[in-house]
Amino acid sequence: MVPAEAIEALGLSYGKLPAGSAAGGAGGPFESRPLHLSISWKTWKYSGEIRVAQPKRLPVILLGRSDFFQDFVVRFTWHKAPPEFNLDPVAKAKA
């Protein structure tokens, strides 16, 4: 799930997305809407639906889909200011 502000930075409008559904988190309930897209990073590609949280309700991008974590190892570097994270592709076993 991504904040509406993240897609607006790309020139997309939350208000123009299809109707959504209820979502929730530590800050309480909010609406999320679907967005179909294709993205790539190095050799990794994703094409499908993500959810976009209504404006001013989600301050960060949430990663948590099993397909993402099956393809990447995420390393957080908390001691840096600001903290950083790096994505390392997972080595796939050859069948």
PEVENNOR-V578553 format. One record per pair of residues at least 4 apart in sequence whose C-alpha atoms are under 7 Angstrom apart, sorted by the first residue. I is the first residue (numbers start at 1). J is the second residue. If there is no record, write none. Layout:
i: (I	I)
j: (J	J)
//
This chain:
i: (1	1	1	1	1	1	2	2	2	2	2	2	2	3	3	3	3	3	3	3	3	4	4	4	4	4	4	5	5	7	7	8	8	13	17	17	17	18	18	19	20	20	20	20	21	21	21	22	22	22	22	23	23	23	23	24	24	24	25	30	30	31	31	32	32	32	32	33	33	33	34	34	34	34	35	35	35	35	36	36	36	37	37	37	38	38	38	39	39	39	40	40	40	41	53	53	65	66	67	68	69	71	71	72	72	72	72	73	73	73	73	74	74	74	74	75	75	75	76	76	76	77	77	77	78	78	79	80)
j: (50	51	52	53	61	62	6	51	52	53	60	61	62	52	53	54	55	58	59	60	61	8	14	52	53	54	55	9	55	11	12	12	13	17	33	34	35	33	34	33	31	32	33	34	31	32	33	29	30	31	32	29	30	31	32	28	29	30	29	54	57	53	54	51	52	53	54	51	52	53	49	50	51	52	49	50	51	52	48	49	50	47	48	49	46	47	48	45	46	47	44	45	46	45	57	58	69	70	71	72	73	89	90	87	88	89	90	87	88	89	90	85	86	87	88	85	86	87	84	85	86	83	84	85	83	84	83	84)
//
